[in-house]
């Protein structure tokens, strides 16, 4: 590490404790909004060799493109043909070669009908994407790789079904709610892990190429002074999550699916667990890909001395991913960040979105995913095919 980097690192860690506290408080509010919410290669062509041979009556899965460049799609947009066609057209015109679609979102709602008995017993399906199989087949035919996003421990539907699995209030034993009024599953409730695995297997069977796990953490906002974990009490949070990650690998890797996980952006710069159980090295040890959400708007005032980190996307992301590279050791290819394409803290122009991508490349990485809660992406920031 050169002298200048050492100075920057020293200044950063001097204020680390303050940064973590501010980041969690500020980031939680921003997440409530944003989650309600590049090598310049042309899109990898999908040839016969890119498709995993499927057995009779089974779907085919696409090989993951390298580098991967994805956009996020809510279940509502995926179920609206006009809106989703806009995004498919964007992918066909630009470097985008993958989409991330909600299988289960922050509300606990499953986006399509399911046939597993455990899943149907919870009654969480709303069938927002009634033609999910045909839609996945259409994306595959167009050479678009499909990642399914599963919100894990933030799940009001599952809490309603099994309140004994929930994060509780210490004061009276009632179900604890976060700042948004949402309930959480205690990550240590091992029986709840089966539900996540059952949903993952169902989704892979109908055609999703990769499964992406979000909200793989303990709660970060709400009344943290009146919170209790009947299943995780007294345990190290990162170890609880590590056991869950191991369970996912044990149950899902044998079927051949690629697994990825979303982490808070500051997991790349903080070596503690941010009080939510997320440690970068733990996730890297289990998942094929780890996606730190390095949205500049989610970093606190005075991060690296910046009054408004959202206005300096290149600096925030380059520094964060430099630290990720250092910590990823022999597996830097596992880092695949989420980038900001929404207005929060600053108006995000095409130049700013492009600066984020350049920061990814300059840090030594090649793949990224764009997040916008409204699913309206900045086309001028994307290279044409």
Secondary structure, 3 states (H helix, E strand, C coil): CCHHHHHHHHHHHHCHHHHHHHHHHHHHHHHHHHCCCCCCCCCCCCCHHHEECCCCCCCCEECCCCCCEEEEECHHHHCCHHHHHHHHHHHHHECCCEEEEEEECCCCCECCCCCCHHHHHHCCECCCCCCHHHHHHHHHHCCCEEEEEEECCECHHHHHHCHHHECECCCCCCECECCCCCEEECCCCHHHHHHHHHHHHHHHHHCCCEEEEECCCCCCCCCCCCCECCCCCCCCHHHHHHHHHHHHHHHHHHHCCEEEEEEEHHHHCCCCCCCCCCCHHHHHCCCCEEEEECCHHHCCCCECCECCHHHCHHHHHHHHHHHHHHHHHHHHHHECEEEECCCCCCCCCHHHHHHHHHHHHHCCCCCEEEECCCCCCCHHHCCEC
